[in-house]
Amino acid sequence: RNSLTTAKATNTALIDKKKALSKKLTAANVLGTQLSQDINIAQAATQTLKQQYEQLIATLAAVDATNAALVNENQTLSARASVLGQQRTQEKRTETSLNTQLENITIAYIALEKTNKATLNEKLILTTNLNSLTQRLAEQANEKTALNDQIDTLTTTHQELETTNTTLIGEKKTSENRISELQSLLENNKDSTTALTTKIDGLKEHQQVIIASEKALTAQKVLLEQALDQQHLSAELLETENISLINRVQLLEKQESAALARTDKPGATNESLTQPDSHSDRSKLSTEAIDSFNNGLTLITQGRFDEAIKVYEELIKTFPRFPQPYNNLAGVFASLGNLERAESLLRQGLELDDRYRLLRKNLGSLLIHRASRIYREAIDGEKETNAPIGDEPISLQAFDMLSPTQ
């Protein structure tokens, strides 16, 4: 009996295990089906990716072909732009030649008009003479033969003048016709120039790089020319410095003499400031004005620019034709970065007296400084449209101490 119970229990356990195995087998079959479906989907996705890859390769080949075509088209457009530029230059020359011819014909026409007027005046004079002779013939019968001869001569001259007048009128008409033809040619040339201008405008987008390079080269050329001028100005500056040294020695001698004079004459007073003499080329400065000028130079050396500006502006106001304060005031503004104001003052000083080499040297240095910045901006491509040019300070040479003889 125990064995039967054990067998039943074993049989039940085996049945349970069979059911469990059946469930696992069913789950395995379901999982296998899902794996088969996933494999089919992956294969389809792989096939799609292959097709997309082939399409991308074909697209890249088409892009390369398009780029090659664009490069060729760009080269063709550049060559066309060069040819159009040459044609435009030639047409400008032709237009200039036609304008010159038109001016010459106009001058000839005016000369013919003057000749025609002179001829008409002469005709009037001859007609008056003929009438006078006719009256004399009526009054003086004895001189009839001589007067008839004169009348015949005058009549012949009159006929010749009529013939000349007719010829001149024909030449005038010919000139008018020629002028009309030239005007028509000019109008046709203008129409052709307008058409070429329209075509060239369409090519400007392809020439931006070339234009930028030309601007950079132009800026470099200006910089080189300014550098050459700077070398010439430096040579002149050496002579100016020698003169400055001589002026210093003279100033020291004058100061010593003035000190001795004050010692000998305690009650002596300084000369008063004088206004500019209308009959002289420059204003004459008194000792007090010269001391004020030298004081301004001392203030510049001490870095007291605001006070120096007031001193030199007062000197310019009182002695507007005295050029040295313009130079030193320009140096103050240049050191503060106000290059436009400095340039204006230097040009005003040169307008008063262009013999001062130091003014020319400082103006050249200022212009070279500005041209150098423009060149750097053109090369680096960092120029700002609204950025002021005169915001970089520059040091200019000032006129040295003045002596009463200057």
GUVEXKOL-686353 format. One record per residue (C-alpha): x, y, z; residue in one letter. Coordinates in steps of 0.05 Angstrom, whole numbers. Example, Ala and Ser with C-alpha at 12.3 -4.5 7.8 and 13.67 -1.06 7.14 Angstrom:
<sites>
SITE | 246 | -90 | 156 | a
SITE | 273 | -21 | 143 | s
</sites>
This chain:
<sites>
SITE | 0 | 0 | 0 | r
SITE | 57 | 47 | 16 | n
SITE | 89 | 30 | -50 | s
SITE | 25 | 47 | -87 | l
SITE | 20 | 114 | -52 | t
SITE | 92 | 128 | -68 | t
SITE | 81 | 110 | -141 | a
SITE | 20 | 155 | -144 | k
SITE | 59 | 212 | -114 | a
SITE | 116 | 200 | -163 | t
SITE | 67 | 197 | -221 | n
SITE | 36 | 263 | -198 | t
SITE | 104 | 295 | -193 | a
SITE | 122 | 271 | -262 | l
SITE | 57 | 299 | -290 | i
SITE | 72 | 367 | -258 | d
SITE | 142 | 366 | -287 | k
SITE | 113 | 349 | -355 | k
SITE | 65 | 407 | -351 | k
SITE | 122 | 454 | -330 | a
SITE | 165 | 429 | -388 | l
SITE | 106 | 438 | -436 | s
SITE | 99 | 511 | -413 | k
SITE | 173 | 523 | -421 | k
SITE | 171 | 491 | -490 | l
SITE | 113 | 535 | -509 | t
SITE | 150 | 597 | -483 | a
SITE | 212 | 575 | -521 | a
SITE | 172 | 567 | -585 | n
SITE | 141 | 637 | -576 | v
SITE | 211 | 666 | -563 | l
SITE | 238 | 631 | -624 | g
SITE | 182 | 660 | -666 | t
SITE | 197 | 730 | -640 | q
SITE | 271 | 720 | -654 | l
SITE | 255 | 699 | -725 | s
SITE | 213 | 761 | -734 | q
SITE | 268 | 806 | -706 | d
SITE | 319 | 773 | -753 | i
SITE | 273 | 787 | -812 | n
SITE | 264 | 860 | -790 | i
SITE | 340 | 868 | -781 | a
SITE | 352 | 838 | -850 | q
SITE | 302 | 887 | -881 | a
SITE | 334 | 945 | -843 | a
SITE | 403 | 923 | -869 | t
SITE | 377 | 922 | -940 | q
SITE | 347 | 992 | -931 | t
SITE | 413 | 1018 | -903 | l
SITE | 450 | 989 | -962 | k
SITE | 403 | 1025 | -1010 | q
SITE | 411 | 1091 | -972 | q
SITE | 487 | 1082 | -973 | y
SITE | 486 | 1072 | -1048 | e
SITE | 441 | 1133 | -1056 | q
SITE | 490 | 1175 | -1014 | l
SITE | 548 | 1153 | -1057 | i
SITE | 509 | 1173 | -1119 | a
SITE | 491 | 1240 | -1087 | t
SITE | 564 | 1254 | -1069 | l
SITE | 585 | 1239 | -1141 | a
SITE | 532 | 1287 | -1166 | a
SITE | 556 | 1341 | -1116 | v
SITE | 628 | 1332 | -1140 | d
SITE | 605 | 1340 | -1212 | a
SITE | 565 | 1402 | -1193 | t
SITE | 625 | 1432 | -1157 | n
SITE | 669 | 1420 | -1217 | a
SITE | 617 | 1452 | -1262 | a
SITE | 613 | 1513 | -1215 | l
SITE | 689 | 1520 | -1215 | v
SITE | 689 | 1520 | -1291 | n
SITE | 632 | 1570 | -1292 | e
SITE | 669 | 1615 | -1243 | n
SITE | 731 | 1613 | -1286 | q
SITE | 689 | 1629 | -1348 | t
SITE | 655 | 1687 | -1312 | l
SITE | 723 | 1715 | -1289 | s
SITE | 749 | 1713 | -1360 | a
SITE | 685 | 1746 | -1384 | r
SITE | 692 | 1800 | -1331 | a
SITE | 764 | 1814 | -1354 | s
SITE | 741 | 1819 | -1427 | v
SITE | 683 | 1865 | -1407 | l
SITE | 731 | 1909 | -1367 | g
SITE | 776 | 1915 | -1428 | q
SITE | 717 | 1931 | -1472 | q
SITE | 692 | 1984 | -1423 | r
SITE | 762 | 2016 | -1421 | t
SITE | 764 | 2017 | -1497 | q
SITE | 695 | 2048 | -1500 | e
SITE | 715 | 2101 | -1450 | k
SITE | 774 | 2118 | -1494 | r
SITE | 729 | 2121 | -1555 | t
SITE | 680 | 2165 | -1518 | e
SITE | 737 | 2212 | -1497 | t
SITE | 761 | 2215 | -1569 | s
SITE | 690 | 2231 | -1594 | l
SITE | 682 | 2285 | -1541 | n
SITE | 748 | 2315 | -1564 | t
SITE | 725 | 2314 | -1636 | q
SITE | 659 | 2345 | -1616 | l
SITE | 695 | 2401 | -1578 | e
SITE | 741 | 2414 | -1638 | n
SITE | 682 | 2417 | -1686 | i
SITE | 645 | 2463 | -1638 | t
SITE | 706 | 2509 | -1636 | i
SITE | 709 | 2508 | -1712 | a
SITE | 635 | 2523 | -1716 | y
SITE | 642 | 2582 | -1669 | i
SITE | 701 | 2607 | -1711 | a
SITE | 658 | 2601 | -1774 | l
SITE | 602 | 2640 | -1739 | e
SITE | 651 | 2695 | -1722 | k
SITE | 677 | 2695 | -1794 | t
SITE | 606 | 2698 | -1821 | n
SITE | 590 | 2757 | -1776 | k
SITE | 653 | 2793 | -1798 | a
SITE | 634 | 2779 | -1870 | t
SITE | 565 | 2807 | -1859 | l
SITE | 593 | 2869 | -1826 | n
SITE | 641 | 2878 | -1884 | e
SITE | 582 | 2870 | -1931 | k
SITE | 545 | 2924 | -1895 | l
SITE | 605 | 2969 | -1897 | i
SITE | 613 | 2956 | -1972 | l
SITE | 539 | 2969 | -1984 | t
SITE | 546 | 3035 | -1946 | t
SITE | 606 | 3054 | -1988 | n
SITE | 567 | 3037 | -2051 | l
SITE | 510 | 3082 | -2031 | n
SITE | 559 | 3137 | -2015 | s
SITE | 591 | 3130 | -2083 | l
SITE | 523 | 3131 | -2117 | t
SITE | 507 | 3196 | -2082 | q
SITE | 574 | 3226 | -2103 | r
SITE | 560 | 3204 | -2174 | l
SITE | 494 | 3243 | -2173 | a
SITE | 529 | 3303 | -2143 | e
SITE | 593 | 3302 | -2185 | q
SITE | 580 | 3285 | -2257 | a
SITE | 653 | 3301 | -2276 | n
SITE | 678 | 3241 | -2234 | e
SITE | 627 | 3192 | -2264 | k
SITE | 679 | 3148 | -2299 | t
SITE | 723 | 3140 | -2238 | a
SITE | 664 | 3127 | -2194 | l
SITE | 637 | 3075 | -2243 | n
SITE | 704 | 3038 | -2240 | d
SITE | 702 | 3039 | -2165 | q
SITE | 630 | 3014 | -2166 | i
SITE | 649 | 2957 | -2213 | d
SITE | 707 | 2938 | -2166 | t
SITE | 662 | 2941 | -2105 | l
SITE | 609 | 2900 | -2141 | t
SITE | 660 | 2846 | -2158 | t
SITE | 684 | 2845 | -2086 | t
SITE | 612 | 2841 | -2063 | h
SITE | 600 | 2781 | -2109 | q
SITE | 663 | 2748 | -2083 | e
SITE | 640 | 2760 | -2012 | l
SITE | 571 | 2731 | -2030 | e
SITE | 606 | 2670 | -2058 | t
SITE | 649 | 2664 | -1995 | t
SITE | 588 | 2673 | -1952 | n
SITE | 552 | 2617 | -1990 | t
SITE | 613 | 2572 | -1981 | t
SITE | 615 | 2587 | -1907 | l
SITE | 541 | 2572 | -1900 | i
SITE | 552 | 2504 | -1934 | g
SITE | 610 | 2489 | -1888 | e
SITE | 566 | 2509 | -1829 | k
SITE | 512 | 2460 | -1851 | k
SITE | 565 | 2406 | -1860 | t
SITE | 591 | 2420 | -1789 | s
SITE | 520 | 2417 | -1761 | e
SITE | 509 | 2350 | -1795 | n
SITE | 575 | 2325 | -1767 | r
SITE | 555 | 2348 | -1698 | i
SITE | 489 | 2311 | -1704 | s
SITE | 525 | 2248 | -1725 | e
SITE | 573 | 2254 | -1666 | l
SITE | 516 | 2265 | -1618 | q
SITE | 481 | 2202 | -1644 | s
SITE | 546 | 2163 | -1636 | l
SITE | 552 | 2189 | -1564 | l
SITE | 480 | 2168 | -1548 | e
SITE | 492 | 2098 | -1577 | n
SITE | 557 | 2093 | -1538 | n
SITE | 521 | 2113 | -1474 | k
SITE | 469 | 2058 | -1486 | d
SITE | 524 | 2007 | -1497 | s
SITE | 560 | 2031 | -1435 | t
SITE | 496 | 2023 | -1394 | t
SITE | 487 | 1951 | -1418 | a
SITE | 559 | 1934 | -1402 | l
SITE | 552 | 1966 | -1334 | t
SITE | 491 | 1922 | -1320 | t
SITE | 530 | 1860 | -1339 | k
SITE | 590 | 1880 | -1297 | i
SITE | 545 | 1892 | -1237 | d
SITE | 520 | 1821 | -1244 | g
SITE | 592 | 1796 | -1238 | l
SITE | 611 | 1838 | -1178 | k
SITE | 593 | 1782 | -1129 | e
SITE | 646 | 1738 | -1161 | h
SITE | 699 | 1793 | -1155 | q
SITE | 695 | 1809 | -1081 | q
SITE | 758 | 1771 | -1063 | v
SITE | 796 | 1805 | -1120 | i
SITE | 771 | 1873 | -1098 | i
SITE | 792 | 1861 | -1026 | a
SITE | 861 | 1841 | -1050 | s
SITE | 866 | 1904 | -1093 | e
SITE | 846 | 1947 | -1033 | k
SITE | 899 | 1914 | -991 | a
SITE | 952 | 1925 | -1045 | l
SITE | 929 | 1998 | -1052 | t
SITE | 935 | 2008 | -977 | a
SITE | 1004 | 1977 | -978 | q
SITE | 1024 | 2023 | -1036 | k
SITE | 1000 | 2084 | -998 | v
SITE | 1038 | 2061 | -936 | l
SITE | 1102 | 2052 | -977 | l
SITE | 1094 | 2121 | -1008 | e
SITE | 1082 | 2152 | -940 | q
SITE | 1143 | 2116 | -913 | a
SITE | 1185 | 2146 | -969 | l
SITE | 1158 | 2215 | -952 | d
SITE | 1175 | 2201 | -879 | q
SITE | 1248 | 2188 | -899 | q
SITE | 1251 | 2255 | -935 | h
SITE | 1218 | 2290 | -875 | l
SITE | 1268 | 2257 | -828 | s
SITE | 1325 | 2286 | -868 | a
SITE | 1293 | 2355 | -862 | e
SITE | 1281 | 2343 | -788 | l
SITE | 1356 | 2336 | -776 | l
SITE | 1365 | 2407 | -803 | e
SITE | 1307 | 2431 | -760 | t
SITE | 1339 | 2400 | -698 | e
SITE | 1404 | 2436 | -713 | n
SITE | 1366 | 2502 | -717 | i
SITE | 1331 | 2484 | -652 | s
SITE | 1399 | 2475 | -617 | l
SITE | 1422 | 2543 | -643 | i
SITE | 1357 | 2573 | -617 | n
SITE | 1369 | 2544 | -549 | r
SITE | 1438 | 2575 | -545 | v
SITE | 1410 | 2642 | -568 | q
SITE | 1354 | 2636 | -517 | l
SITE | 1404 | 2624 | -461 | l
SITE | 1445 | 2684 | -484 | e
SITE | 1383 | 2728 | -487 | k
SITE | 1361 | 2706 | -418 | q
SITE | 1429 | 2723 | -390 | e
SITE | 1427 | 2791 | -425 | s
SITE | 1356 | 2802 | -400 | a
SITE | 1378 | 2785 | -329 | a
SITE | 1436 | 2834 | -333 | l
SITE | 1389 | 2887 | -362 | a
SITE | 1340 | 2877 | -305 | r
SITE | 1397 | 2884 | -256 | t
SITE | 1420 | 2949 | -289 | d
SITE | 1349 | 2976 | -298 | k
SITE | 1305 | 2954 | -239 | p
SITE | 1245 | 2995 | -263 | g
SITE | 1245 | 2967 | -333 | a
SITE | 1181 | 2932 | -354 | t
SITE | 1165 | 2879 | -406 | n
SITE | 1140 | 2897 | -475 | e
SITE | 1065 | 2895 | -483 | s
SITE | 1032 | 2843 | -527 | l
SITE | 1020 | 2871 | -596 | t
SITE | 967 | 2852 | -645 | q
SITE | 986 | 2823 | -714 | p
SITE | 1013 | 2875 | -763 | d
SITE | 969 | 2876 | -825 | s
SITE | 1030 | 2895 | -868 | h
SITE | 1075 | 2838 | -844 | s
SITE | 1073 | 2763 | -860 | d
SITE | 1069 | 2741 | -787 | r
SITE | 1051 | 2768 | -719 | s
SITE | 1107 | 2797 | -676 | k
SITE | 1110 | 2769 | -606 | l
SITE | 1131 | 2806 | -544 | s
SITE | 1175 | 2777 | -490 | t
SITE | 1113 | 2762 | -448 | e
SITE | 1081 | 2722 | -506 | a
SITE | 1146 | 2683 | -516 | i
SITE | 1149 | 2667 | -442 | d
SITE | 1076 | 2643 | -446 | s
SITE | 1095 | 2598 | -505 | f
SITE | 1155 | 2569 | -467 | n
SITE | 1110 | 2559 | -406 | n
SITE | 1062 | 2518 | -448 | g
SITE | 1121 | 2474 | -470 | l
SITE | 1140 | 2464 | -397 | t
SITE | 1068 | 2444 | -380 | l
SITE | 1070 | 2392 | -436 | i
SITE | 1134 | 2363 | -407 | t
SITE | 1101 | 2358 | -339 | q
SITE | 1040 | 2323 | -368 | g
SITE | 993 | 2381 | -351 | r
SITE | 958 | 2378 | -418 | f
SITE | 894 | 2415 | -400 | d
SITE | 933 | 2476 | -377 | e
SITE | 978 | 2472 | -438 | a
SITE | 917 | 2471 | -484 | i
SITE | 890 | 2534 | -451 | k
SITE | 957 | 2570 | -458 | v
SITE | 965 | 2554 | -532 | y
SITE | 892 | 2567 | -549 | e
SITE | 899 | 2636 | -517 | e
SITE | 962 | 2649 | -558 | l
SITE | 927 | 2627 | -622 | i
SITE | 868 | 2672 | -605 | k
SITE | 913 | 2732 | -592 | t
SITE | 964 | 2718 | -648 | f
SITE | 926 | 2676 | -701 | p
SITE | 982 | 2684 | -752 | r
SITE | 1037 | 2656 | -708 | f
SITE | 1047 | 2583 | -731 | p
SITE | 1087 | 2552 | -673 | q
SITE | 1029 | 2547 | -623 | p
SITE | 989 | 2508 | -675 | y
SITE | 1043 | 2456 | -678 | n
SITE | 1050 | 2446 | -603 | n
SITE | 975 | 2446 | -591 | l
SITE | 969 | 2393 | -646 | a
SITE | 1021 | 2352 | -609 | g
SITE | 979 | 2355 | -545 | v
SITE | 915 | 2332 | -581 | f
SITE | 954 | 2277 | -617 | a
SITE | 981 | 2250 | -551 | s
SITE | 909 | 2249 | -525 | l
SITE | 885 | 2210 | -587 | g
SITE | 847 | 2266 | -621 | n
SITE | 882 | 2259 | -688 | l
SITE | 830 | 2296 | -729 | e
SITE | 838 | 2358 | -686 | r
SITE | 914 | 2351 | -690 | a
SITE | 913 | 2345 | -766 | e
SITE | 868 | 2406 | -772 | s
SITE | 916 | 2448 | -729 | l
SITE | 978 | 2426 | -768 | l
SITE | 944 | 2444 | -834 | r
SITE | 925 | 2512 | -807 | q
SITE | 997 | 2525 | -786 | g
SITE | 1022 | 2505 | -856 | l
SITE | 971 | 2551 | -888 | e
SITE | 1001 | 2609 | -847 | l
SITE | 1073 | 2592 | -865 | d
SITE | 1093 | 2530 | -904 | d
SITE | 1168 | 2541 | -891 | r
SITE | 1165 | 2506 | -823 | y
SITE | 1192 | 2437 | -837 | r
SITE | 1173 | 2411 | -769 | l
SITE | 1099 | 2424 | -785 | l
SITE | 1106 | 2384 | -849 | r
SITE | 1144 | 2329 | -813 | k
SITE | 1091 | 2322 | -759 | n
SITE | 1034 | 2323 | -811 | l
SITE | 1070 | 2268 | -850 | g
SITE | 1079 | 2226 | -787 | s
SITE | 1006 | 2234 | -770 | l
SITE | 983 | 2214 | -840 | l
SITE | 1030 | 2154 | -841 | i
SITE | 1003 | 2132 | -773 | h
SITE | 932 | 2134 | -799 | r
SITE | 950 | 2100 | -865 | a
SITE | 987 | 2045 | -826 | s
SITE | 924 | 2030 | -786 | r
SITE | 881 | 2028 | -848 | i
SITE | 931 | 1980 | -880 | y
SITE | 930 | 1934 | -819 | r
SITE | 854 | 1934 | -819 | e
SITE | 853 | 1917 | -893 | a
SITE | 901 | 1859 | -883 | i
SITE | 870 | 1831 | -819 | d
SITE | 798 | 1843 | -840 | g
SITE | 781 | 1872 | -772 | e
SITE | 757 | 1942 | -792 | k
SITE | 694 | 1966 | -759 | e
SITE | 649 | 2011 | -800 | t
SITE | 633 | 2059 | -744 | n
SITE | 700 | 2057 | -709 | a
SITE | 735 | 2126 | -706 | p
SITE | 803 | 2129 | -740 | i
SITE | 835 | 2177 | -692 | g
SITE | 832 | 2137 | -627 | d
SITE | 905 | 2115 | -624 | e
SITE | 951 | 2167 | -592 | p
SITE | 1015 | 2187 | -628 | i
SITE | 1074 | 2228 | -604 | s
SITE | 1092 | 2289 | -647 | l
SITE | 1153 | 2333 | -640 | q
SITE | 1140 | 2402 | -609 | a
SITE | 1174 | 2468 | -625 | f
SITE | 1229 | 2480 | -575 | d
SITE | 1237 | 2540 | -529 | m
SITE | 1233 | 2607 | -566 | l
SITE | 1280 | 2666 | -557 | s
SITE | 1259 | 2738 | -565 | p
SITE | 1292 | 2741 | -634 | t
SITE | 1245 | 2688 | -664 | q
</sites>
